[in-house]
Amino acid sequence: MGGVIAGALEVRPDAEIVEGAPDVFVDFSAPEALEKHIGEAVAAGKPIVIGTTGLTPEHQRMIDEAATKIAVLQAANTSLGVNLLAHLVRETAARLGEEWDIEIVEMHHRHKKDAPSGTALLLGRAAAEGRGVDLGAVSDHGRDGMGEREPGHIGFAALRGGSVAGDHQVIFAGDGERIELGHRAESRAIFAAGAIRAALWLAGRPTGRYTMDDVLGLR
């Protein structure tokens, strides 16, 4: 957890949060800790940036409820580059027909627990939004055995190994040509930098739900 104080970031342990609430709460913890941290932000009447992934529909319900009381910015990835990539994916998908197959390939370090990554799902949602479809109805998570690719579906492949901070590639494969849009995280520091920018932007915002698109002025 952290707090933005007078335009700078000050990190505090949970035990100190109760006294002197920060201007903005920042949560990059674990799904099981989210309810406690949202509760602290709501109790303090302060906004919160949520970067934790692997959340359930119940967690999303909690976030929706909190956003009726405080400003909440939820981001599967706080990298500025990744969020700009998602914008490009949405725009590309909107301009290409279903004859262009979409595949999303991601790789992370061996210790990452959730698959596909929250960022891969972010990119998948961007592609689905561009096409005006529900991602849940058109996503394929891994393939095995016999069978052709479903037209219009969005495929996901998750690779795990080594110490990879995060590689993501979105492939638009057409007949005779291919467009590849990607992002490679060379350091986890980019996520912290993006979270700080998001927290500074969120401070003082009115109640509601926000995303990194708002921070970057993309909508």
Disulfide bonds with the S-S distance in Angstrom:
none
